[in-house]
């Protein structure tokens, strides 16, 4: 089984008169695992179903190994899909479900039997072939659905949120199993999910989708450490937002003093731990995004000089485990911060943010993200 390259070129897809995807492009390399990540309604499932052939494209091309398959029916595309509901035949055994695609392709019985045995062994389901799928656990049913897809030796494997019906403990184990199988078989895979951690753990690259467009396409490290827009920053966990007066200076940025912060100059970086991640050009006003776990709470008179510190007051305390989670009011802004220390509601604190914890965006970038860039075409090169 060998994975093929998939190239999506400027496709437009809609339901009736309602456009969902417009002029969208994406490149998946051979044997690469790509996650389509986004919230409900962002277009990720429509994109997957367009690739599979279940949803027609109004314009553009879908190339597999250089051949345009956009006009072909699903059964002619040499792909296989694992559905969210598994879509298993309840009256069939596990082995019969795995063999279903082979029967449709009129594979001889002896070859089917051999292939099914190979796939069941690959998935750790030896001894379960004669068992009805209704007698299997959720994790075992998911493996049967995956086995049915793999049995036909597809060039591309499509995964439509196949783990969403599993409980949390099983889901953690199965995601690693699927990734290990994909690497072992060298198959090209596209995985739709709304779970950020799932995409980060499983994918080689992640396409973050919003309103039918790809906001950023890159490795897990790139989209997490260098989010290209305020939307991506918030989606990847940096959902605390404040507004600051910022100007660019040589090698960094200068943040002006405000009602709840002192002035500070911080180095600008281009990777994890190297300084502020800033998407300019900056005029004056900017939004700052940061993750609650990247900040720490200090006394108002103990603020370090090499960090941005925000003066606030604790509004709420909870304990999710391991750390305390604080809702902190900073003027009109409300942010969440995790900290190991036990503090009280109403206590005055300073939120300490080192340079590497900050993602700064010019206000113009925020406006563009709200309206969506024209054309909707993804940049297929990793962001620099």
C-alpha positions in Angstrom: 0.0 0.0 0.0 1.6 3.3 -1.1 0.2 6.8 -0.5 -0.3 9.2 -3.4 -0.1 13.0 -3.5 -3.4 14.8 -3.4 -3.7 18.3 -4.9 -6.9 20.4 -4.6 -6.8 23.3 -7.0 -9.2 26.3 -6.7 -12.3 24.2 -6.0 -15.7 25.8 -5.5 -18.4 23.8 -3.7 -21.9 24.7 -2.6 -25.3 23.3 -1.6 -27.8 24.7 -4.0 -27.2 28.5 -4.2 -25.3 28.6 -0.9 -21.5 28.5 -1.4 -19.5 26.6 1.2 -16.0 26.5 -0.3 -14.8 29.1 -2.9 -11.5 29.0 -4.8 -9.9 26.7 -2.1 -6.6 25.0 -2.7 -4.6 22.4 -0.7 -1.6 20.1 -1.2 -1.2 16.8 0.6 2.1 14.9 0.1 2.4 11.2 -0.5 2.1 9.2 2.8 1.3 12.4 4.7 -1.3 12.6 7.5 -3.3 15.9 7.2 -6.0 17.1 9.6 -8.8 19.4 8.6 -9.5 21.2 11.9 -12.3 23.6 12.7 -15.6 24.1 14.4 -18.9 23.0 13.2 -20.0 24.7 9.9 -16.5 25.7 8.9 -16.5 23.5 5.7 -14.1 20.8 6.7 -16.6 17.9 6.2 -17.7 19.4 2.9 -14.1 19.5 1.8 -13.6 15.9 2.7 -16.8 14.8 1.0 -15.7 16.7 -2.1 -12.5 14.8 -2.2 -14.3 11.5 -1.8 -16.9 12.3 -4.5 -20.0 12.4 -2.3 -20.3 16.2 -2.9 -19.7 17.5 -6.4 -17.4 20.4 -7.1 -18.7 23.3 -9.2 -15.3 24.4 -10.3 -11.6 23.5 -9.8 -9.6 20.3 -9.9 -8.9 17.4 -7.6 -5.7 15.6 -8.6 -4.4 12.3 -7.4 -0.9 11.4 -8.6 -1.4 14.2 -11.2 -4.8 12.8 -12.6 -7.9 14.9 -12.3 -10.6 12.9 -10.6 -13.1 15.7 -9.8 -15.7 14.3 -12.3 -15.4 10.6 -11.2 -17.9 8.9 -8.9 -16.8 7.8 -5.5 -16.2 4.2 -6.4 -13.8 5.2 -9.2 -11.5 7.3 -7.0 -9.5 4.5 -5.3 -10.2 6.1 -1.9 -11.8 4.7 1.3 -13.7 6.6 4.0 -14.2 5.8 7.6 -17.5 7.5 8.7 -18.3 9.1 12.1 -21.1 6.6 12.6 -18.8 3.7 11.3 -21.7 2.7 9.0 -21.3 -1.0 9.7 -23.8 -3.6 8.6 -25.4 -4.8 11.9 -26.5 -8.2 10.4 -22.9 -9.1 9.4 -20.0 -10.4 11.3 -16.8 -8.4 11.7 -15.1 -10.4 9.0 -18.1 -9.9 6.6 -18.0 -6.2 7.2 -14.3 -6.0 6.5 -14.8 -8.1 3.3 -17.7 -5.9 2.0 -15.6 -3.7 -0.3 -13.7 -6.7 -1.6 -17.0 -8.4 -2.5 -18.2 -5.3 -4.4 -14.9 -5.4 -6.4 -15.6 -9.1 -7.1 -12.4 -10.3 -5.5 -12.3 -14.1 -5.5 -13.4 -15.8 -2.3 -10.0 -17.3 -1.3 -8.3 -13.9 -1.8 -11.0 -12.2 0.2 -10.5 -14.7 3.1 -6.8 -14.2 3.1 -7.0 -10.4 2.9 -9.6 -10.2 5.7 -7.4 -12.4 7.9 -4.5 -10.0 7.3 -6.4 -6.9 8.1 -8.0 -8.4 11.3 -4.5 -9.4 12.5 -3.2 -5.9 11.6 -5.9 -4.3 13.8 -5.6 -6.7 16.7 -8.9 -8.4 16.0 -7.8 -11.9 15.6 -10.5 -14.2 17.0 -13.2 -11.6 16.5 -14.0 -12.3 12.8 -17.0 -14.5 13.4 -18.5 -12.2 16.0 -21.5 -10.0 15.1 -20.5 -6.3 15.1 -23.4 -5.6 17.5 -21.5 -7.7 20.1 -18.3 -5.6 19.8 -17.2 -2.6 21.9 -17.1 0.9 20.5 -13.3 0.7 20.0 -13.6 -2.7 18.3 -16.3 -1.4 15.9 -14.1 1.5 15.0 -11.3 -0.9 14.2 -13.7 -3.0 12.0 -14.7 0.2 10.1 -11.1 1.1 9.6 -10.3 -2.5 8.5 -13.1 -2.3 5.9 -11.5 0.8 4.5 -7.9 -0.6 4.5 -8.9 -4.0 3.0 -9.3 -2.5 -0.5 -5.8 -1.0 -0.4 -6.9 2.6 -1.1 -4.5 5.2 -2.3 -6.0 7.7 0.1 -7.7 7.1 3.4 -10.4 9.6 4.4 -11.4 9.8 8.1 -14.6 11.7 9.0 -14.4 12.3 12.8 -14.2 8.5 13.4 -13.3 8.9 17.1 -16.1 11.2 18.2 -18.4 8.4 19.3 -15.7 6.8 21.6 -15.3 7.6 25.3 -12.3 9.7 26.2 -10.1 6.9 27.5 -10.5 4.7 24.4 -10.2 7.7 22.1 -6.8 8.5 23.4 -5.6 4.9 22.7 -7.2 4.6 19.2 -5.8 7.9 17.9 -2.3 6.6 18.4 -3.3 3.2 16.8 -4.6 4.9 13.7 -1.5 7.1 13.4 0.8 4.1 13.9 -1.1 2.2 11.2 -0.9 5.1 8.8 2.8 5.3 9.2 3.3 1.6 9.0 1.3 1.3 5.7 2.6 4.5 4.2 -0.9 5.6 3.2 -2.0 9.2 2.5 -4.6 10.2 5.1 -7.0 13.2 5.5 -8.7 13.4 8.9 -11.6 15.7 9.8 -11.8 16.7 13.4 -13.0 19.6 15.7 -10.6 18.4 18.5 -7.5 20.5 18.6 -5.5 17.9 20.6 -6.5 15.1 18.3 -5.2 17.0 15.3 -2.0 18.0 17.1 -1.2 14.4 18.1 -2.1 12.6 14.8 -1.3 15.0 11.9 1.9 15.9 10.1 0.2 19.1 9.0 -3.0 20.8 10.0 -5.3 22.9 7.9 -7.3 25.2 10.2 -10.6 26.1 8.6 -12.9 29.0 9.2 -16.0 30.1 7.2 -15.1 27.9 4.2 -11.4 29.0 4.0 -8.1 27.7 5.2 -6.7 30.3 7.7 -3.4 28.5 8.1 -1.8 25.3 6.9 1.3 24.1 8.7 2.9 21.6 11.1 1.4 21.3 14.6 4.4 23.3 15.9 3.8 26.1 13.4 0.1 26.6 14.0 0.5 26.4 17.7 3.6 28.6 18.2 3.1 30.9 15.2 -0.6 31.3 14.6 -1.1 33.4 11.5 -4.3 35.3 12.6 -6.2 36.1 15.7 -8.7 33.4 14.8 -6.0 30.7 14.6 -4.5 32.0 17.9 -7.8 31.8 19.7 -8.6 28.4 18.2 -5.2 27.0 19.2 -5.8 28.0 22.8 -4.5 31.6 23.0 -8.0 32.8 23.6 -7.2 35.5 26.2 -7.4 38.8 24.4 -6.5 42.3 25.4 -5.9 45.5 23.4 -2.6 47.4 23.7 -0.7 50.3 22.2 2.2 48.8 20.3 4.9 50.1 18.0 7.6 48.2 16.2 11.3 49.0 17.2 14.5 47.5 16.0 14.5 43.8 17.0 11.3 43.9 18.9 8.2 45.8 19.9 7.5 48.5 22.5 4.3 48.3 24.4 3.1 51.7 25.7 1.9 52.2 29.3 -1.8 51.8 29.7 -4.4 52.0 32.4 -3.5 48.4 33.6 0.1 47.9 32.4 3.5 49.6 32.5 5.5 50.4 29.4 7.9 47.6 28.3 10.1 46.8 25.3 10.2 43.1 24.3 12.3 41.1 21.7 10.5 39.9 18.6 10.9 36.2 17.8 10.1 33.7 15.1 9.8 30.5 17.0 9.0 29.0 20.4 10.7 30.7 23.3 12.5 33.3 21.1 10.4 36.3 21.8 7.1 38.0 20.9 5.2 36.5 17.9 4.0 39.6 16.1 2.0 39.9 12.9 2.3 43.6 11.8 2.9 46.0 10.4 1.9 47.9 13.5 0.5 51.4 13.6 -0.6 51.9 17.2 -3.4 49.7 18.4 -3.0 45.9 18.5 -4.6 42.9 20.1 -2.5 40.6 22.3 -3.5 36.9 22.6 -2.0 34.6 25.2 -2.7 31.2 26.8 -3.7 31.0 30.4 -1.0 28.3 31.1 1.7 30.5 29.7 1.1 33.3 32.2 1.8 33.4 35.9 0.4 35.4 38.8 2.6 37.6 40.9 2.1 40.3 43.6 1.6 43.7 42.1 4.8 45.0 43.6 6.9 42.0 42.3 6.6 42.5 38.5 9.7 41.6 36.5 11.1 44.2 34.1 11.5 41.9 31.1 7.8 40.8 30.8 4.5 42.4 30.1 2.5 42.7 33.4 -1.2 43.3 33.6 -2.7 44.6 36.8 -6.1 43.0 37.7 -8.2 41.5 40.3 -9.3 37.9 40.8 -13.0 37.5 40.0 -13.4 33.7 40.3 -11.5 30.6 41.4 -11.8 27.0 40.4 -9.7 23.9 40.7 -9.6 21.7 37.5 -6.7 19.6 39.0 -3.0 20.2 39.5 -3.4 24.0 39.3 -6.0 26.7 40.2 -7.8 28.4 37.4 -8.5 32.1 37.9 -10.8 34.4 36.2 -9.1 37.8 36.4 -10.6 41.2 35.6 -8.3 43.6 33.8 -10.2 46.7 33.4 -13.0 45.8 31.0 -11.2 42.6 29.9 -11.8 39.2 31.5 -9.0 36.6 31.1 -8.3 33.1 32.4 -5.0 32.1 34.0 -3.8 28.9 35.5 -1.5 29.1 38.5 -0.3 26.7 41.3 -0.8 29.2 44.1 -4.0 29.5 46.1 -5.4 33.0 46.0 -8.7 34.6 47.0 -11.5 36.3 45.1 -11.1 40.0 45.2 -7.3 39.9 45.6 -5.2 42.3 43.5 -2.7 40.5 41.3 -0.4 41.1 38.3 -0.4 38.7 35.4 3.2 38.2 34.2 3.6 37.5 30.5 7.1 36.7 29.2 7.8 37.7 25.6 7.4 34.2 24.2 3.8 34.0 25.7 2.5 36.9 23.5 0.9 36.8 20.1 0.4 40.3 18.8 -1.7 41.3 15.8 -2.2 44.7 14.3 -5.8 45.8 14.4 -6.0 45.7 10.6 -5.2 41.9 10.8 -8.0 41.5 13.2 -10.5 43.2 10.9 -9.3 41.1 7.9 -9.8 37.9 9.9 -13.3 38.9 10.8 -14.3 39.5 7.2 -12.2 36.7 5.7 -9.5 37.2 3.0 -10.6 37.2 -0.6 -10.2 34.2 -2.7 -9.9 31.6 0.1 -6.8 30.1 -1.3 -4.5 28.4 1.1 -0.7 29.0 1.1 0.6 25.4 0.8 4.1 26.3 1.9 4.9 26.2 5.6 4.8 29.7 7.1 8.2 31.3 7.5 
